[in-house]
Amino acid sequence: MCRYILSSCTGILDEKPDKALITPTTVAELWAMLDNNLQVMNQEPSQLDPSSDDVLILDSRLATLDEDLIRLYTWSPEPINTALNTDWSRPYEQVLFANVVLSELENFPSIEKNQQDWKALKGSALFYRAYAFFSLARSFCLGYNSATADNTPGLVLRLEPAIDLPLGRSTLKQTFDQILEDLENSLPLLNTQAPAKTRPSKAASYALLSRVYLYMGDFERS
């Protein structure tokens, strides 16, 4: 007979870690969060293309595909079981990173808030949050219709880094109002030319703003 002795590490889990060890506080550390391009930031949804009318698969080939790809292609109501579910979790990771940056930036002294690096960092965080919400809205909300947007379910709009804050779904209009607000607020903060190709600039924010208006059917502003 095998016997197992279980013991707990008393005291260790009761101690609160030093917040300074886990929360980035300097401009360089906050930039590092937004520059995390390989794992979190600058990641596109993967479900949109196989679900769009840009892809045509012959019936004879459809049965040879992975089960989840078939569900995406046929718009099946069955849930996706593979890592493709990152289309939901990854953008919300981007939102979390952006919210942490925006929250920490407000703790800086006033003199640093006037520096361009601080402004560009805040503008980038606003851009990334808008980008993530737009990715989620295109994947998991109905298409935008101005006549029904007030009564159509939108996203859970997390605007603070607290992940345990209980929130309900916004309307689709509120979702897109937030996307537009973030992009508009980012424009006066961003650099005309970004120092790295992976960082947003004014041109990138204007381009995304135009794309959002086009998606909303507002052709005069797109």
TINUSE-602854 format. One line per field, with one value per residue: residue number from 1; x negated, y negated, z negated of N, C-alpha, C in turn. Coordinates in Angstrom, 3 decimals. Example, Ala and Ser with C-alpha at 12.3 -4.5 7.8 and 13.67 -1.06 7.14 Angstrom:
2
n = c(1 | 2)
n_c1 = c(-13.190 | -12.850)
n_c2 = c(5.690 | 2.250)
n_c3 = c(-7.800 | -7.080)
ca_c1 = c(-12.300 | -13.670)
ca_c2 = c(4.500 | 1.060)
ca_c3 = c(-7.800 | -7.140)
c_c1 = c(-13.200 | -12.900)
c_c2 = c(3.300 | -0.030)
c_c3 = c(-7.800 | -7.870)
END
This chain:
222
n = c(1 | 2 | 3 | 4 | 5 | 6 | 7 | 8 | 9 | 10 | 11 | 12 | 13 | 14 | 15 | 16 | 17 | 18 | 19 | 20 | 21 | 22 | 23 | 24 | 25 | 26 | 27 | 28 | 29 | 30 | 31 | 32 | 33 | 34 | 35 | 36 | 37 | 38 | 39 | 40 | 41 | 42 | 43 | 44 | 45 | 46 | 47 | 48 | 49 | 50 | 51 | 52 | 53 | 54 | 55 | 56 | 57 | 58 | 59 | 60 | 61 | 62 | 63 | 64 | 65 | 66 | 67 | 68 | 69 | 70 | 71 | 72 | 73 | 74 | 75 | 76 | 77 | 78 | 79 | 80 | 81 | 82 | 83 | 84 | 85 | 86 | 87 | 88 | 89 | 90 | 91 | 92 | 93 | 94 | 95 | 96 | 97 | 98 | 99 | 100 | 101 | 102 | 103 | 104 | 105 | 106 | 107 | 108 | 109 | 110 | 111 | 112 | 113 | 114 | 115 | 116 | 117 | 118 | 119 | 120 | 121 | 122 | 123 | 124 | 125 | 126 | 127 | 128 | 129 | 130 | 131 | 132 | 133 | 134 | 135 | 136 | 137 | 138 | 139 | 140 | 141 | 142 | 143 | 144 | 145 | 146 | 147 | 148 | 149 | 150 | 151 | 152 | 153 | 154 | 155 | 156 | 157 | 158 | 159 | 160 | 161 | 162 | 163 | 164 | 165 | 166 | 167 | 168 | 169 | 170 | 171 | 172 | 173 | 174 | 175 | 176 | 177 | 178 | 179 | 180 | 181 | 182 | 183 | 184 | 185 | 186 | 187 | 188 | 189 | 190 | 191 | 192 | 193 | 194 | 195 | 196 | 197 | 198 | 199 | 200 | 201 | 202 | 203 | 204 | 205 | 206 | 207 | 208 | 209 | 210 | 211 | 212 | 213 | 214 | 215 | 216 | 217 | 218 | 219 | 220 | 221 | 222)
n_c1 = c(-0.848 | -0.529 | -1.395 | -0.570 | -1.820 | -0.570 | -1.366 | -1.256 | -2.539 | -2.906 | -2.348 | -3.806 | -2.053 | -0.394 | -1.649 | -1.794 | -3.116 | -5.734 | -4.504 | -5.958 | -7.587 | -6.124 | -4.647 | -5.008 | -6.550 | -8.091 | -8.689 | -10.135 | -9.704 | -6.941 | -6.731 | -7.915 | -5.920 | -3.997 | -5.514 | -5.631 | -5.467 | -5.614 | -4.201 | -1.822 | -0.911 | 0.015 | 1.208 | 3.303 | 6.814 | 7.738 | 9.971 | 11.561 | 10.944 | 11.349 | 14.079 | 15.119 | 16.358 | 14.241 | 12.985 | 13.235 | 14.198 | 14.209 | 16.828 | 15.939 | 13.502 | 13.956 | 14.576 | 12.125 | 10.888 | 9.824 | 11.914 | 12.696 | 12.093 | 13.939 | 16.268 | 15.920 | 15.893 | 18.438 | 20.041 | 20.952 | 22.927 | 21.701 | 19.213 | 15.783 | 12.983 | 10.200 | 6.929 | 7.699 | 9.432 | 8.095 | 8.724 | 10.576 | 9.440 | 6.825 | 7.085 | 8.268 | 6.192 | 4.489 | 6.006 | 5.860 | 3.078 | 2.870 | 4.578 | 3.218 | 0.945 | 2.125 | 3.278 | 1.037 | -0.373 | 1.017 | 0.081 | -2.251 | -4.352 | -3.302 | -5.097 | -6.383 | -4.315 | -4.115 | -6.068 | -7.128 | -7.582 | -6.051 | -3.516 | -3.379 | -3.451 | -1.052 | 0.749 | 0.239 | 1.104 | 3.851 | 4.449 | 3.870 | 5.770 | 8.158 | 7.788 | 7.819 | 10.447 | 11.859 | 11.113 | 12.300 | 15.000 | 15.558 | 15.310 | 17.066 | 19.446 | 22.581 | 22.855 | 22.342 | 25.082 | 26.508 | 29.145 | 29.989 | 28.047 | 28.126 | 29.609 | 28.406 | 26.357 | 23.089 | 19.637 | 17.933 | 16.691 | 13.749 | 12.077 | 10.304 | 7.454 | 8.163 | 9.023 | 10.996 | 13.272 | 16.696 | 18.551 | 21.065 | 22.308 | 21.847 | 23.762 | 23.794 | 23.446 | 22.264 | 19.898 | 18.602 | 18.520 | 16.659 | 14.370 | 13.979 | 13.607 | 11.208 | 9.407 | 9.622 | 8.668 | 6.071 | 4.784 | 3.697 | 1.571 | -0.204 | -3.291 | -4.289 | -5.825 | -6.587 | -9.140 | -9.661 | -8.637 | -6.672 | -5.281 | -2.521 | -1.606 | -0.614 | 0.416 | 1.112 | 3.149 | 5.041 | 5.571 | 6.717 | 8.935 | 10.329 | 10.896 | 12.591 | 14.806 | 15.570 | 16.346 | 18.545 | 20.259 | 20.246 | 19.612 | 18.888 | 17.087 | 15.156)
n_c2 = c(1.189 | -2.165 | -5.107 | -8.518 | -11.551 | -14.606 | -17.969 | -21.426 | -24.605 | -26.609 | -30.015 | -31.016 | -31.412 | -33.190 | -35.582 | -38.730 | -39.534 | -41.854 | -44.564 | -46.024 | -44.192 | -42.820 | -44.540 | -46.594 | -49.786 | -51.842 | -53.886 | -52.482 | -49.808 | -49.627 | -50.095 | -47.734 | -45.867 | -46.497 | -46.011 | -43.313 | -41.393 | -38.795 | -37.029 | -38.191 | -40.912 | -42.563 | -40.399 | -38.676 | -37.778 | -34.402 | -33.127 | -34.547 | -34.577 | -31.841 | -31.801 | -33.630 | -34.946 | -34.930 | -32.582 | -29.515 | -26.250 | -23.116 | -20.696 | -18.096 | -18.261 | -19.238 | -17.418 | -16.439 | -18.183 | -19.548 | -19.095 | -21.405 | -23.435 | -22.860 | -23.496 | -26.248 | -27.091 | -26.366 | -27.842 | -26.702 | -26.184 | -24.800 | -24.647 | -25.790 | -23.777 | -23.745 | -25.357 | -27.541 | -29.006 | -31.092 | -33.356 | -34.639 | -34.856 | -35.965 | -38.691 | -39.839 | -39.574 | -41.455 | -43.723 | -43.735 | -44.182 | -46.733 | -48.167 | -47.961 | -49.482 | -52.016 | -52.544 | -52.627 | -54.756 | -56.987 | -57.403 | -58.738 | -61.627 | -65.041 | -66.482 | -64.555 | -63.647 | -65.458 | -64.853 | -63.570 | -60.817 | -59.659 | -60.455 | -59.181 | -56.537 | -56.297 | -56.874 | -54.693 | -52.542 | -53.107 | -52.821 | -50.064 | -48.907 | -49.663 | -48.351 | -45.675 | -45.430 | -45.881 | -43.679 | -41.632 | -42.394 | -42.043 | -39.326 | -38.139 | -39.505 | -40.650 | -42.043 | -45.576 | -47.738 | -50.735 | -51.294 | -49.357 | -49.027 | -49.974 | -48.110 | -45.729 | -43.083 | -43.761 | -43.850 | -42.751 | -45.367 | -45.924 | -48.270 | -48.747 | -47.506 | -45.577 | -42.281 | -40.906 | -42.358 | -42.513 | -42.551 | -43.317 | -42.631 | -45.141 | -47.294 | -46.994 | -49.485 | -50.922 | -49.508 | -50.120 | -52.873 | -53.097 | -52.054 | -53.966 | -56.239 | -55.627 | -55.556 | -58.173 | -59.608 | -58.728 | -59.898 | -62.675 | -62.047 | -60.167 | -59.543 | -61.086 | -59.509 | -56.263 | -54.850 | -52.175 | -49.499 | -47.906 | -49.421 | -51.633 | -54.541 | -57.947 | -57.714 | -55.000 | -54.934 | -56.641 | -55.102 | -52.767 | -53.929 | -54.785 | -52.298 | -51.205 | -52.934 | -52.325 | -49.656 | -50.088 | -51.167 | -53.850 | -55.727 | -58.298 | -59.174 | -57.255)
n_c3 = c(0.000 | 0.817 | -0.792 | -1.204 | -2.264 | -2.978 | -3.092 | -4.005 | -2.956 | -5.255 | -5.902 | -3.679 | -1.477 | -2.630 | -2.775 | -1.278 | 1.846 | 2.743 | 4.404 | 6.215 | 7.397 | 9.249 | 10.798 | 13.545 | 13.624 | 14.686 | 17.624 | 19.556 | 18.774 | 19.108 | 21.834 | 22.661 | 22.160 | 24.124 | 26.336 | 26.556 | 28.841 | 29.896 | 28.289 | 27.268 | 28.090 | 31.208 | 32.502 | 34.697 | 35.101 | 35.901 | 36.835 | 38.567 | 41.359 | 42.446 | 42.045 | 43.726 | 46.919 | 48.570 | 48.810 | 50.451 | 50.402 | 51.861 | 51.779 | 51.849 | 50.661 | 48.191 | 46.145 | 45.464 | 43.817 | 40.640 | 37.779 | 36.326 | 38.147 | 40.117 | 38.715 | 38.430 | 41.116 | 41.988 | 40.378 | 37.998 | 35.040 | 33.045 | 30.458 | 30.690 | 30.238 | 30.143 | 30.037 | 31.433 | 30.034 | 28.948 | 30.243 | 28.749 | 26.144 | 26.555 | 27.642 | 25.348 | 23.572 | 24.698 | 24.219 | 21.419 | 21.008 | 22.164 | 20.461 | 18.015 | 18.586 | 19.125 | 16.649 | 14.900 | 15.976 | 15.160 | 12.634 | 12.794 | 12.238 | 12.897 | 14.496 | 16.035 | 17.568 | 19.576 | 21.339 | 24.504 | 24.821 | 22.814 | 23.681 | 26.186 | 25.361 | 23.912 | 25.980 | 27.643 | 26.055 | 25.947 | 28.656 | 29.052 | 27.364 | 28.598 | 31.030 | 30.198 | 29.137 | 31.479 | 33.012 | 31.474 | 31.654 | 34.374 | 34.561 | 32.694 | 32.423 | 33.841 | 37.176 | 37.625 | 37.343 | 37.569 | 36.976 | 35.230 | 33.337 | 30.722 | 29.381 | 29.715 | 28.567 | 27.355 | 26.531 | 23.513 | 21.908 | 20.744 | 18.968 | 17.038 | 15.185 | 13.293 | 13.026 | 11.799 | 11.665 | 11.802 | 14.748 | 17.162 | 20.494 | 22.930 | 25.133 | 28.731 | 29.877 | 27.754 | 27.593 | 30.054 | 29.824 | 27.771 | 29.010 | 31.045 | 29.454 | 28.074 | 30.240 | 31.279 | 29.075 | 29.055 | 31.201 | 30.922 | 29.298 | 30.310 | 32.118 | 35.206 | 36.835 | 36.051 | 33.927 | 34.310 | 36.454 | 35.410 | 33.650 | 33.059 | 35.023 | 35.811 | 38.393 | 38.480 | 36.589 | 37.749 | 40.020 | 38.914 | 37.721 | 39.976 | 41.072 | 39.139 | 39.289 | 41.900 | 41.577 | 39.968 | 41.759 | 42.184 | 44.529 | 45.235 | 43.310 | 43.417)
ca_c1 = c(0.000 | -1.285 | -0.859 | -0.997 | -1.755 | -0.344 | -1.657 | -1.093 | -3.597 | -2.246 | -2.999 | -4.299 | -0.956 | 0.291 | -2.370 | -1.551 | -4.382 | -5.991 | -3.859 | -6.964 | -8.239 | -5.250 | -3.976 | -5.925 | -6.271 | -8.845 | -8.302 | -10.785 | -9.015 | -5.610 | -6.937 | -8.212 | -4.642 | -3.363 | -6.398 | -5.612 | -4.768 | -5.621 | -3.298 | -0.533 | -0.508 | -0.065 | 1.688 | 4.590 | 7.730 | 7.540 | 11.243 | 12.309 | 10.710 | 12.097 | 15.521 | 15.523 | 16.637 | 12.998 | 12.503 | 14.169 | 13.697 | 15.070 | 17.448 | 15.118 | 12.330 | 14.378 | 14.539 | 10.736 | 10.374 | 9.978 | 13.310 | 12.955 | 12.091 | 15.245 | 17.252 | 15.727 | 16.261 | 19.889 | 20.725 | 21.639 | 23.103 | 20.902 | 18.041 | 14.459 | 12.327 | 8.744 | 6.278 | 8.324 | 10.157 | 7.306 | 9.370 | 11.274 | 8.553 | 5.668 | 7.406 | 8.487 | 4.853 | 4.027 | 6.752 | 5.288 | 1.778 | 3.116 | 5.164 | 2.155 | 0.126 | 2.898 | 3.448 | -0.242 | -0.792 | 1.672 | -0.644 | -3.471 | -4.246 | -2.795 | -6.172 | -6.668 | -3.177 | -4.295 | -7.121 | -6.573 | -7.623 | -4.873 | -2.340 | -3.368 | -3.128 | 0.384 | 1.429 | 0.092 | 1.985 | 5.215 | 4.553 | 3.915 | 7.053 | 9.156 | 7.518 | 8.280 | 11.911 | 12.354 | 10.937 | 13.330 | 16.323 | 15.712 | 15.365 | 18.064 | 20.676 | 23.242 | 22.405 | 22.856 | 26.216 | 26.795 | 30.553 | 30.246 | 26.851 | 28.454 | 30.280 | 27.642 | 25.296 | 21.716 | 18.592 | 17.629 | 15.676 | 12.866 | 11.308 | 9.416 | 6.658 | 8.723 | 9.655 | 12.098 | 14.375 | 17.824 | 19.096 | 21.964 | 22.041 | 22.313 | 24.444 | 22.874 | 23.147 | 21.302 | 18.629 | 17.955 | 18.233 | 15.408 | 13.300 | 13.755 | 13.076 | 9.803 | 8.626 | 9.594 | 7.795 | 4.685 | 4.209 | 2.801 | 0.494 | -1.131 | -4.292 | -3.999 | -6.512 | -6.970 | -10.546 | -9.731 | -7.523 | -5.646 | -4.584 | -1.573 | -1.881 | 0.616 | 0.941 | 1.751 | 4.404 | 5.970 | 5.953 | 7.654 | 10.162 | 11.025 | 11.394 | 13.726 | 15.946 | 15.983 | 17.059 | 19.820 | 21.083 | 20.182 | 18.696 | 18.415 | 15.943 | 14.170)
ca_c2 = c(0.000 | -3.415 | -6.158 | -9.862 | -12.535 | -15.936 | -19.064 | -22.751 | -25.562 | -27.644 | -31.316 | -31.517 | -31.911 | -34.249 | -36.833 | -39.450 | -39.890 | -43.264 | -44.929 | -46.557 | -43.082 | -42.233 | -45.568 | -47.527 | -51.160 | -52.821 | -53.982 | -51.376 | -48.564 | -49.665 | -49.876 | -46.306 | -45.159 | -46.720 | -45.483 | -41.849 | -41.084 | -37.381 | -36.244 | -38.814 | -42.055 | -42.455 | -39.091 | -38.795 | -36.633 | -33.385 | -32.535 | -35.382 | -34.214 | -30.651 | -32.033 | -34.676 | -34.496 | -34.948 | -31.201 | -28.568 | -24.876 | -22.156 | -19.713 | -16.887 | -18.501 | -19.718 | -16.333 | -16.120 | -19.222 | -19.416 | -19.273 | -22.789 | -24.239 | -22.633 | -24.279 | -27.660 | -27.318 | -26.188 | -28.662 | -25.789 | -26.703 | -23.996 | -25.393 | -25.445 | -23.084 | -23.796 | -26.618 | -28.647 | -29.809 | -32.276 | -34.524 | -35.312 | -35.149 | -36.783 | -40.120 | -40.316 | -39.752 | -42.740 | -44.727 | -43.762 | -44.856 | -48.147 | -48.749 | -48.099 | -50.631 | -53.243 | -52.764 | -53.011 | -56.068 | -58.039 | -57.587 | -59.503 | -63.061 | -65.890 | -66.914 | -63.467 | -63.498 | -66.393 | -64.361 | -62.882 | -59.366 | -59.320 | -60.631 | -58.120 | -55.293 | -56.298 | -56.771 | -53.322 | -51.692 | -53.367 | -52.205 | -48.607 | -48.514 | -49.799 | -47.286 | -44.417 | -45.445 | -45.771 | -42.271 | -40.864 | -42.740 | -41.427 | -37.872 | -37.601 | -40.319 | -40.812 | -43.178 | -46.843 | -48.375 | -51.902 | -51.299 | -48.366 | -48.878 | -50.255 | -46.951 | -44.535 | -42.825 | -44.037 | -43.171 | -43.145 | -46.404 | -46.067 | -49.502 | -48.802 | -46.272 | -44.605 | -41.216 | -40.320 | -43.315 | -41.929 | -43.427 | -42.711 | -43.000 | -46.439 | -47.210 | -47.112 | -50.907 | -51.278 | -48.895 | -50.889 | -54.201 | -52.987 | -51.891 | -55.267 | -57.155 | -55.303 | -55.966 | -59.636 | -60.086 | -58.346 | -60.675 | -63.772 | -61.543 | -59.321 | -60.169 | -61.063 | -58.317 | -55.415 | -54.432 | -50.762 | -49.129 | -47.210 | -50.366 | -52.459 | -55.954 | -58.671 | -57.138 | -53.728 | -55.210 | -57.160 | -53.986 | -51.917 | -54.710 | -54.709 | -50.927 | -51.029 | -53.641 | -51.555 | -48.487 | -50.567 | -51.669 | -55.310 | -55.899 | -59.677 | -59.328 | -56.197)
ca_c3 = c(0.000 | 0.877 | -1.645 | -0.811 | -3.332 | -2.417 | -4.018 | -3.404 | -3.239 | -6.038 | -5.968 | -2.398 | -0.650 | -3.352 | -2.639 | -0.035 | 2.466 | 2.987 | 5.664 | 7.127 | 8.072 | 10.257 | 11.575 | 14.200 | 13.195 | 15.466 | 19.033 | 20.280 | 18.433 | 19.715 | 23.274 | 22.854 | 22.208 | 25.425 | 27.383 | 26.468 | 30.085 | 30.242 | 27.460 | 26.950 | 28.904 | 32.668 | 32.927 | 35.381 | 34.987 | 36.943 | 37.247 | 39.499 | 42.759 | 42.890 | 41.928 | 44.666 | 48.282 | 49.346 | 48.866 | 51.066 | 50.291 | 52.542 | 50.886 | 51.834 | 49.814 | 46.877 | 45.156 | 45.113 | 42.939 | 39.198 | 37.358 | 35.948 | 39.375 | 40.758 | 37.965 | 38.772 | 42.507 | 42.163 | 39.377 | 37.093 | 33.672 | 32.121 | 29.994 | 31.187 | 29.129 | 30.199 | 29.683 | 32.157 | 29.054 | 28.596 | 30.852 | 27.654 | 25.007 | 26.898 | 27.618 | 23.987 | 23.009 | 25.204 | 23.457 | 20.077 | 21.074 | 22.414 | 19.258 | 17.015 | 18.990 | 18.939 | 15.212 | 14.295 | 16.487 | 14.390 | 11.380 | 13.056 | 11.904 | 13.982 | 15.384 | 16.968 | 18.471 | 20.678 | 22.216 | 25.667 | 24.654 | 22.005 | 24.534 | 27.206 | 24.662 | 23.649 | 27.267 | 28.123 | 25.255 | 26.414 | 29.982 | 28.918 | 26.771 | 29.658 | 31.999 | 29.613 | 29.093 | 32.856 | 33.382 | 30.773 | 32.181 | 35.690 | 34.430 | 31.770 | 32.409 | 35.128 | 37.960 | 37.104 | 38.004 | 36.733 | 36.591 | 34.178 | 32.501 | 29.323 | 28.798 | 30.078 | 27.592 | 27.750 | 25.780 | 22.136 | 22.073 | 19.581 | 19.108 | 15.890 | 15.109 | 12.346 | 13.801 | 11.033 | 11.630 | 12.532 | 15.778 | 18.130 | 21.886 | 23.387 | 26.414 | 29.855 | 30.028 | 26.720 | 27.969 | 31.112 | 29.277 | 27.028 | 29.994 | 31.674 | 28.438 | 27.852 | 31.402 | 31.329 | 27.996 | 29.330 | 32.306 | 30.532 | 28.448 | 31.056 | 32.972 | 36.640 | 37.325 | 34.925 | 33.981 | 34.693 | 37.321 | 34.643 | 32.782 | 33.818 | 35.291 | 36.168 | 39.636 | 38.146 | 35.889 | 38.757 | 40.894 | 38.182 | 37.553 | 41.254 | 41.233 | 38.234 | 39.880 | 43.066 | 41.054 | 39.439 | 42.852 | 42.220 | 45.654 | 45.301 | 42.412 | 43.614)
c_c1 = c(-0.888 | -0.607 | -1.438 | -0.809 | -1.649 | -0.628 | -1.511 | -2.244 | -2.974 | -3.055 | -3.378 | -3.173 | -0.192 | -0.373 | -2.074 | -2.890 | -4.507 | -5.439 | -4.869 | -7.649 | -7.398 | -4.554 | -4.994 | -5.545 | -7.004 | -8.358 | -8.888 | -10.078 | -7.631 | -5.698 | -7.177 | -6.933 | -4.002 | -4.213 | -6.457 | -4.854 | -4.669 | -4.569 | -1.907 | -0.129 | -0.683 | 0.294 | 3.097 | 5.488 | 7.543 | 8.848 | 11.942 | 12.155 | 11.457 | 13.607 | 16.031 | 15.814 | 15.409 | 12.451 | 13.590 | 13.532 | 14.691 | 15.614 | 16.591 | 13.900 | 12.719 | 14.230 | 13.118 | 10.152 | 10.554 | 11.410 | 13.624 | 12.944 | 13.396 | 16.316 | 17.138 | 16.243 | 17.772 | 20.710 | 21.543 | 21.794 | 22.300 | 19.647 | 16.753 | 13.643 | 10.811 | 8.218 | 6.828 | 9.140 | 9.364 | 7.853 | 10.165 | 10.297 | 7.415 | 6.000 | 7.665 | 7.177 | 4.284 | 4.716 | 6.169 | 3.957 | 1.968 | 3.670 | 4.133 | 1.301 | 0.870 | 3.070 | 2.157 | -0.694 | -0.162 | 0.966 | -1.928 | -3.283 | -3.882 | -3.882 | -6.503 | -5.528 | -3.257 | -5.359 | -6.525 | -6.578 | -6.428 | -3.617 | -2.237 | -3.000 | -1.634 | 1.169 | 1.374 | 1.009 | 3.439 | 5.451 | 4.716 | 5.238 | 8.170 | 9.020 | 8.053 | 9.803 | 12.501 | 12.225 | 12.018 | 14.711 | 16.573 | 15.885 | 16.596 | 19.340 | 21.310 | 22.669 | 23.075 | 23.974 | 26.650 | 28.237 | 30.839 | 29.110 | 27.127 | 29.068 | 29.569 | 26.525 | 23.911 | 20.747 | 18.646 | 16.458 | 14.877 | 11.935 | 10.382 | 8.648 | 7.205 | 9.499 | 10.841 | 13.296 | 15.545 | 18.440 | 20.049 | 21.591 | 22.588 | 23.198 | 23.399 | 22.504 | 22.111 | 19.918 | 17.907 | 17.706 | 16.911 | 14.211 | 12.953 | 13.146 | 11.588 | 8.942 | 8.534 | 8.649 | 6.327 | 4.009 | 3.298 | 1.596 | -0.582 | -2.112 | -3.854 | -4.634 | -6.992 | -8.423 | -10.724 | -8.487 | -6.381 | -4.895 | -3.651 | -2.048 | -0.554 | 1.256 | 1.666 | 3.097 | 5.455 | 6.470 | 6.963 | 8.985 | 10.990 | 11.637 | 12.608 | 14.969 | 16.476 | 16.792 | 18.438 | 20.758 | 21.151 | 19.173 | 18.174 | 17.181 | 14.852 | 13.072)
c_c2 = c(-1.245 | -4.462 | -7.513 | -10.784 | -13.919 | -16.984 | -20.376 | -23.636 | -26.735 | -28.922 | -31.882 | -32.140 | -33.033 | -35.609 | -37.462 | -39.849 | -41.399 | -43.625 | -45.408 | -45.448 | -42.545 | -43.265 | -46.493 | -48.962 | -52.208 | -52.829 | -52.818 | -50.050 | -48.508 | -49.502 | -48.392 | -45.480 | -45.293 | -46.198 | -43.959 | -41.274 | -39.591 | -36.587 | -36.855 | -39.873 | -41.772 | -41.062 | -39.239 | -37.591 | -35.667 | -32.831 | -33.300 | -34.922 | -32.953 | -30.821 | -33.030 | -34.098 | -34.640 | -33.538 | -30.302 | -27.176 | -23.939 | -21.141 | -18.454 | -17.031 | -18.840 | -18.643 | -16.000 | -17.121 | -18.858 | -19.766 | -20.726 | -23.714 | -24.072 | -23.466 | -25.758 | -27.951 | -27.268 | -27.020 | -27.791 | -26.421 | -25.921 | -24.769 | -24.888 | -24.897 | -23.264 | -25.153 | -27.802 | -29.528 | -31.011 | -33.525 | -35.306 | -35.758 | -36.095 | -38.279 | -40.661 | -40.383 | -41.103 | -43.881 | -44.864 | -44.496 | -46.356 | -48.836 | -48.921 | -49.322 | -51.940 | -53.571 | -53.259 | -54.395 | -57.215 | -58.304 | -58.398 | -60.952 | -63.886 | -66.260 | -65.833 | -63.269 | -64.454 | -65.934 | -63.501 | -61.367 | -58.884 | -59.397 | -59.510 | -56.778 | -55.205 | -56.157 | -55.361 | -52.375 | -51.873 | -52.717 | -50.696 | -48.139 | -48.599 | -48.674 | -45.946 | -44.347 | -45.285 | -44.333 | -41.404 | -41.127 | -42.089 | -39.923 | -37.378 | -38.437 | -40.315 | -42.020 | -44.460 | -47.391 | -49.519 | -51.924 | -50.365 | -48.251 | -49.121 | -49.054 | -45.635 | -44.311 | -43.115 | -43.233 | -43.522 | -44.117 | -46.572 | -47.258 | -49.721 | -47.494 | -45.228 | -43.540 | -40.589 | -41.261 | -42.758 | -42.944 | -42.641 | -43.145 | -44.392 | -46.227 | -47.350 | -48.581 | -51.357 | -50.705 | -49.741 | -52.336 | -54.185 | -52.842 | -53.239 | -56.263 | -56.897 | -55.775 | -57.480 | -60.202 | -59.752 | -59.279 | -61.820 | -63.308 | -60.800 | -60.140 | -60.112 | -59.849 | -57.511 | -54.985 | -52.971 | -50.414 | -48.474 | -48.139 | -51.250 | -53.903 | -56.650 | -58.056 | -55.825 | -53.953 | -55.764 | -56.020 | -53.076 | -52.628 | -54.650 | -53.324 | -50.665 | -51.710 | -52.895 | -50.339 | -48.888 | -51.067 | -53.173 | -55.711 | -57.333 | -59.880 | -58.302 | -56.620)
c_c3 = c(0.000 | 0.009 | -1.220 | -1.997 | -2.706 | -3.471 | -3.282 | -3.809 | -3.979 | -6.019 | -4.616 | -1.586 | -1.339 | -3.157 | -1.282 | 0.577 | 2.631 | 4.355 | 6.689 | 7.923 | 9.227 | 11.137 | 12.222 | 13.860 | 14.016 | 16.908 | 19.826 | 20.015 | 19.072 | 21.232 | 23.556 | 22.910 | 23.584 | 26.573 | 27.368 | 27.669 | 30.380 | 29.486 | 27.290 | 27.977 | 30.400 | 33.186 | 33.505 | 35.090 | 36.147 | 37.492 | 38.362 | 40.948 | 43.181 | 42.800 | 42.966 | 46.042 | 49.181 | 49.557 | 49.444 | 51.046 | 50.960 | 51.542 | 50.768 | 50.938 | 48.378 | 45.809 | 44.718 | 44.120 | 41.475 | 38.801 | 37.007 | 37.155 | 40.136 | 40.054 | 38.293 | 40.177 | 42.721 | 41.181 | 38.423 | 35.712 | 32.636 | 31.715 | 30.621 | 30.022 | 29.083 | 29.775 | 30.467 | 31.212 | 28.580 | 29.283 | 29.808 | 26.571 | 25.355 | 26.973 | 26.214 | 23.202 | 23.438 | 24.469 | 22.052 | 20.070 | 21.264 | 21.170 | 18.148 | 17.324 | 18.719 | 17.465 | 14.569 | 14.753 | 15.705 | 13.067 | 11.561 | 12.636 | 13.130 | 14.978 | 16.413 | 17.957 | 19.657 | 21.661 | 23.329 | 25.517 | 23.835 | 22.871 | 25.575 | 26.590 | 24.382 | 24.950 | 27.836 | 27.364 | 25.678 | 27.776 | 29.863 | 28.307 | 27.808 | 30.679 | 31.491 | 29.562 | 30.494 | 33.350 | 32.749 | 31.357 | 33.529 | 35.598 | 33.686 | 31.651 | 33.787 | 35.859 | 37.497 | 37.987 | 37.100 | 36.235 | 35.422 | 33.160 | 31.017 | 28.612 | 29.114 | 29.069 | 28.163 | 26.915 | 24.295 | 22.229 | 20.787 | 19.817 | 17.926 | 15.796 | 14.149 | 13.106 | 13.079 | 10.925 | 12.434 | 13.503 | 16.664 | 19.533 | 22.168 | 24.615 | 27.523 | 30.093 | 28.996 | 27.039 | 29.001 | 30.695 | 28.517 | 27.964 | 30.626 | 30.694 | 28.195 | 29.021 | 31.507 | 30.271 | 28.250 | 30.330 | 31.856 | 29.715 | 29.225 | 31.873 | 34.429 | 37.287 | 36.131 | 35.053 | 34.357 | 35.500 | 36.557 | 33.695 | 33.610 | 33.960 | 35.551 | 37.412 | 39.367 | 37.472 | 36.846 | 39.655 | 40.204 | 37.975 | 38.834 | 41.466 | 40.352 | 38.800 | 41.107 | 42.635 | 40.547 | 40.527 | 42.915 | 43.279 | 45.771 | 44.433 | 42.679 | 44.593)
END
